[in-house]
Each structure stands twice: as C-alpha cells, then as structure tokens.
Amino acid sequence: MRLKKDLSAEPSVFDGAQLRPEWSDGRFGEGAEGIAAFIGPFQPKAASTISSPDGELFEHRRLLHLVVRHAHQDVEKIRLQQRLLLDVAKDKLNHRLPEVSGREKSAAQDVVQRWGQDLRRGSQHLSVSVIRMIGSNAIIYLGIREPGTEAEPGTPGEGGMDLRELARAIADQYVFEIDSARQPVS
C-alpha cells in the first residue's frame, strides 16, 4: 500500500497530539499509512510524549513538522525508517545550502550531518525526532529548524528557505524510498 501525503499550507502548532493515531486517522484515513507536514510553533504539552532535552531547545520556535505513521509494531524497522527520514531530510537540506565557507560545496562537504536521530549544522542543533509505538501503529515525529535561523522563539527565521517546498521534497522522496523498498526483489 502506498503512503498517503498531507502537506498542509496552513500554519499549525505542534502540541504532541499529532503523535496519537487518531490525529493520523483524520489525515490519512483510519489505519492508513502516511506522511503529514506542516509549519508552525513547537509547543508540546507537558503530558505529551516529547520528553527530551532536545525539545527544550526548540520550544516555541517555528519548525517544519513531519509526522509519519506506519502500520506495524517492529521497533527495529521503525528506527530504520526514522533514520531514512532523517537522511532524506539531511540530503534535501544540503541541496538547498549551496556554499561552505564561501566556496562551492562538493558532495563530500555536506553542511548538515546526521548524528543518530539528530540533524546538525556544525554546532547548530537542527532537529528533534522521536518514535512512538501505539497499538498497531509506529509513529515518527521529526521537527526541523531552518538552518541559519537564530530568530527569537515564535518568530519566523531569516534563513530564506522555502519550508513548504522542503516539506514537499522530503515527503516525495520518503514515499519514493518506502515504495521502492516494498517492491519485490527480482
């Protein structure tokens, strides 16, 4: 079954409710797999399941939010899918950051690097990511701050990157990768 996509043009707050299967049901249909993307502040409620120090770095900041739901309970598989999503995001970010220290960037000089479940640009922390296993659902959350933005919490950054276009590129590539992985081996 092909993953569904929901790329919202409307800004929305990430509050942690998006990590529940009911939220995904409203986006993709009951039990369906998919990837949703939206832009807005990161404001998880105290009762939400984002309980990492990473989350505190992004509190109230404008992020690109990606929520993926898969219909399985395989922990190893969802961790690999999370890293695939992070690698796709890293590649798409690097394609949009053309220079390294004033000279043209080569493929060996990626500006954004993945370290486990984190994306970093030098010492700048760019992401917060978690996985949740709920019922028969495996859910990945990835919040991405635009590289180069040091804006005050709650205000748009000055990085100039089109986050909607980035969301579409990440979602399209992730769906392609998952679909191609599901093809029979010949």
Residue pairs with C-beta under 8 A, 6 or more apart in sequence:
1 32
1 33
2 175
2 179
3 33
3 34
3 35
3 68
3 174
3 175
3 178
3 179
4 27
4 28
4 29
4 32
4 33
4 34
4 35
5 34
5 35
5 36
5 37
5 171
5 172
5 175
6 27
6 28
6 34
6 35
6 36
6 37
7 36
7 37
7 38
7 164
7 167
7 168
7 171
8 36
8 37
8 38
9 164
10 38
11 38
11 39
11 40
12 38
12 39
12 40
12 65
13 40
13 41
13 43
14 38
14 40
14 41
14 42
14 43
14 44
14 63
14 65
14 141
14 143
15 43
15 44
15 45
15 48
16 44
16 45
16 47
16 48
16 49
16 50
17 23
17 45
17 48
18 24
18 36
18 65
18 67
18 141
19 48
19 49
19 50
19 67
19 130
19 132
19 134
19 139
19 141
20 134
21 69
21 134
21 135
21 137
21 139
23 67
24 32
24 34
24 36
24 67
24 69
24 137
24 139
25 31
25 32
27 34
27 36
28 34
28 36
28 69
31 71
31 136
32 69
32 71
33 69
33 70
33 71
34 68
34 69
35 66
35 67
35 68
35 171
35 174
35 175
36 66
36 67
36 68
37 64
37 65
37 66
37 67
37 167
37 168
37 170
37 171
38 64
38 65
38 167
39 62
39 63
39 64
39 65
39 163
39 164
39 167
40 62
40 63
40 65
41 60
41 61
41 62
41 63
41 154
42 55
42 58
42 59
42 60
42 61
42 63
42 65
42 128
42 143
43 59
43 60
44 50
44 55
49 130
49 132
50 128
50 130
50 141
52 128
52 130
54 118
54 125
54 127
54 128
54 129
55 128
57 125
57 128
58 128
58 143
58 145
59 153
60 153
60 154
61 145
61 151
61 153
61 154
62 145
62 146
62 151
62 154
62 155
62 156
62 157
63 128
63 143
63 144
63 145
64 143
64 144
64 146
64 163
64 166
64 167
65 141
65 142
65 143
66 85
66 89
66 140
66 141
66 142
66 143
66 144
66 167
66 170
66 171
67 139
67 140
67 141
68 81
68 85
68 139
68 140
68 142
68 174
69 137
69 138
69 139
70 77
70 78
70 81
70 137
70 138
70 139
70 140
71 136
71 137
71 138
72 78
72 136
72 138
73 133
73 136
73 138
74 138
75 133
77 138
78 131
78 133
78 138
78 140
79 131
81 138
81 140
81 178
82 117
82 129
82 131
82 140
82 142
83 114
83 117
84 174
84 177
84 178
85 129
85 140
85 142
85 170
85 174
86 114
86 117
86 118
86 119
86 127
86 129
86 142
87 114
88 170
88 173
88 174
88 177
89 119
89 127
89 142
89 144
89 170
90 110
90 112
90 113
90 114
90 119
91 173
92 166
92 169
92 170
92 173
93 111
93 112
93 119
93 126
93 144
93 147
93 166
94 105
94 110
94 111
94 112
95 169
96 161
96 166
97 105
97 111
97 112
97 121
97 147
98 104
98 105
99 105
100 109
100 111
105 111
111 121
111 147
112 119
112 120
112 121
112 126
112 147
113 119
113 120
113 121
114 120
117 127
117 129
117 130
118 125
118 126
118 127
118 129
119 126
119 127
119 144
120 126
121 147
121 148
124 147
124 148
125 145
126 144
126 145
126 147
127 142
127 143
127 144
127 145
128 141
128 142
128 143
129 140
129 141
129 142
129 143
130 140
130 141
131 138
131 139
131 140
131 141
132 138
132 139
132 141
133 139
144 166
145 157
146 157
146 159
146 161
146 163
147 159
147 161
148 157
148 158
148 159
149 157
149 158
149 159
150 157
150 158
151 157
151 158
